[in-house]
């Protein structure tokens, strides 16, 4: 035991706290950290990290970080009942890492059921100012999928997002709320009754816990929403940009799904007349409604599993 302790002291290892500190460095973000760990591989000795930081000209800044300030901030997070997973954690969502690659968040802060990170999940997204038809279909689709064991992922905004979370819980399913703020900013909405059973829900954020809402955070969050899921369902979307040139968050998320090759389903234009829905369908997205959603999602999962098995078989 004494030799083991001596070895640990001589060769300190990288842990979650080290990743937390890395994000304090100017110019070091998710992409940089993912690349660093690709270079380090499985040997997580702190000395290897410091060698890389030295090559990047960051070792002095790293050494000069206020250790007391960092450790106190980290302790306050833990003491506030916020937990975290990092790229080093067994619980880190495998789907997110697989989909986003080197742009996957280095840290995810959370409350709730950590196992939902790796439960089969479907993202359901759409307009804040949704039509009655889109709201009703969201209730139906999320209720059906949640009842079949699919975790419903969305962004907690009013309209489609909030309806998706509520329907999942009301149908005794599970839901993940992905925040565009830090965890300290999360407030329970009167319409969203997260049960006392933490097995039913997960609230998560990739941003520092005290971060407030910003447009850029919201767009970054959208990529995480789609990255957590095996498929994305767009319930109602405006055009890519409105008459004032403002980007539609829903349409942007759908575009990100296409970029990362995540299967995209869009509520049928026979049900809603939203311009974004029509454009996305004309560009190749599958039309979906409450009558065929389960079949389409199961087919997507089946094809994903087949592709995974085929890829693995080529290794032998």
N, C-alpha and C positions, 0 to 999 in steps of 0.2 A: 504493500500500500504506500509506504514511504517513497519508493522509487517512482511509482505512478504519479504521486503528487509533485515530486521534483520534476518529472518530465513535463507535466502540465504547466508548471511555473516557467520552465525553460522554453517551452514551445506553446505559448498562448494561442488559442484557437479562435476563429471567427464565429460569432454567434449573432442572434437577432439584434442585440444592442449595437454591435459593430455596424450592421447595415443601417440601423436607425441613425447612427452618427455619420455614416458616409453621405447621407442625404443632406447633411448640414454644409457640405462643401460646395462652393460656388462652381457651377458648370458640371456637377455630377448629379445625374438623374437616373431614371429607370434604364435607359438604353446603356449608359456607361456602366452601371452596376451589373446588368446582365452580361455585358461583354467581359467585365472583370472576372466574373465567376465562370464564364466559359473558358477563360484563360487559366484560371486557378485549377479548375477541375475538382476532384474529390479531396484533394489535400488542403484542408482549410486552416493551415497555419497562418497566424497573423503576419508573420514575417514575409510570406509570399505576397500578401495584400500590400504591405508597405513597400515592397520592391516595385510593384506595379504603380503605386501612387508616386513613387520617386521618378519613374520613367515619364509619368504624366505631368511632372512638376507640381504635384499636389502634396508631397510629403510634409513640407513645412507648414502648410495650412492645416493639414491633418493633426500634426503635432501640437499646433497652437490652439486647437479647439478647446473651449472652456469645459473641462471635464466635469466640474461641479454643476455647471449649468445644464449640460447634457444629461447627466445622471439624475438630476432633480426632475427635469422634464419627463424623462423616461419613467421614473418612479411615480410621478403624478398621474401619468396615463394608466399605469397598472392599478394604482390606488383608486382611480375613478371607475373601476370595473370595466374598463376597455381592454380588450385583449388584442393580440396581433399575431399574424403569420407573416413570414418572409419567404423569399425564394429558397431558403434553407429548410423550411418547415415541411414535415410530412403532410400536414393538412393543407398546404397551399394548393389552390384549385388547379388540377392537372389540365382541364380544358382551357383555362385562361392562358397557361404557359404555352400549351401546344398551339393555340390560335394566334396569340399576339407575339410570340417569340421574344425577341430582345426588347420589345416595347412593353412587355408585361410589367405591372407595378411591382416594385421591389418589396413594398410593404402593403399589407391590407390590415387596417384596424377593424375590429368588429365587436358586436354583442350578439348573443344568441347561439344558435346551434351550428357549431363549426363544421359538422359533417355535411351540411348543405352545400358547402363549397364543392363537394365532389358527388353530389346527387345529380342524376340526369335532369337538366334544366332547359326551359324554353323562355326566351325573352319576349315580352309582350310590350309594345311601345305604341305611342300615338299622341295625338294632339291634346293640349291642355283644354282647348275649347271644342270639345268633341261633340258630334251630333248625337241625338238620342239613339239612332240606329247603331252607331259605332259603340256607344256605351252598352247597349243591350247585348250586342254580339260579344263584346269583351267579357261581360258577365258569364255568358253561356260558354264561350271557348275556354276561359280560364277555369271555370267550374269543372268542365269535362276533363281537361288535362290534369288539373290538380287531383281530381278523384282517381285518376289512373296512375298517380305517383310521380308526375312530373313537377319539379320545383319551378314556380313562376318567378321570373326575375324582371324587375322593372325599377323605375327611377323615382317613385314617390311623389311626382308632381301631380297637380290636380288633373282631373279628366281621366284619360285612359290608364295612366300609370297607377293611380290610386285605386281605380276600379279593379284593376288586375290583382293587386295585393288583397283587397277586400274579398274578392270572389274566391281566391285561393284559400284563404282562412275560413270563409263561410262554408266551403265545401270540404272541410277537414283535411285540407292539403297543406302545403308549405310554400313559403315565399321568401325571396331575398330582396331587400331594399338597398339599392346602390345610391349612395349620397353624392351630391355635387359639393358638399361642404365637409368639414371635419366632424368627427363624432360628437364633439362637445356642442355642436349646433343642432344636433338631432332633437326634435320635439315630436311627441306623439300627436298625430292629428286626431281630432274628435271622431272622424269617420272611420279611422283605421284602428280596430280593436285587436291589437296583438295580444294573444292569450298569455296567461301566466306560464304556459308550457313553452319553454324556450326551444323545445324540439320542433316547433312549428315555424319558426322564423329566424332570419339572420339579417342584421343591419350592418352594412360595411361601408368603408371609405378608404380611398387610397391617399387622401390628403392629410397633412398634419392636423392634429385633433382640434386646434383652434381656428382652422381655416374657415372663412366666411364664403358665401356664394359669390361666384363670378362666372361670366359667360365662358371663359376659357376652361374653368373647372368643369362646367356643365358638359362641354363638348368632349373633354377628356374622359369624364365619367361615362358618357354614352358608349365610348369604345370598350370600356370595361363591362358594361351591361351586355353588349353583344358577345364579347369574348368569353363570358362565363357560360354560354349556352350552346346547345347542339343545333338550335334553329332559332330564327327571329321571326316574329309575327308582327307586321305593321297593321294596326287597326284603322288608323286614319292619319293621313299626312297631307300637309299643304305642299305647294311647289317647292323646288329646291331653294328658291329665294322669293320673298314676297315683293310687293310693289315698292317697298322702301329699301330693297336690297338686303334684307336681313335673312340669314341662313335659317332654314327649318331644322330644328334639332332632330326631329323624327326622320326627315329625309336624309340628313347627314348620317344618322345611325344606319339607315338602310344601305347607304353608299358604302359605309365601313364594312357592313356585313358582306357585300359583294367583293370588296377589296380583299377581305380575309377568307373568302370562299366559304362563308357560313350560309347554309340553306336559308332562303328568304321566302316567306309566305306573306301575302298581302290580302287584306279583306276585300272580297269581291266588289267590283265597281257596280254590280247590280244592287248592292246593299247601300253603299255610300258613294257619293259623287265627287269625292275629294280629288283634286287635280294630281296630287302626289301619288295616290293609289293608282290612278290610270297610267301615269308615266312609268311607275315601277313595274306594273304588270306588262306594259308594252315592251319594257326592257328585259323581260324574261322571268320575273318573279312569278311564283305559283299563286293562283287565286285560291282563297280559302274562305270557309264559312263554318258556322257551328255544326253543320250536318256532316262535313267531311274532314274537320280539323284533326280528329283523333287518327283516322286512317292515314292522312298525309304525314302527320308527325311520326307515327309508327314506321311508315315506309322510309322516312328520312333516317331514323335511328337504325333501322335494319341495314340500309345502304352504307351508313357510316361504319357500322360494325363489320360488314363484309369487306369494305375497303381496308379497315384496320387489319383484319385477319389476312387479307391478300398481301398487304405490305409486310406483315410479320413473316409470312411463309416464304417470301423472297430472301429472307436472311438465312435460310437453312438449306 
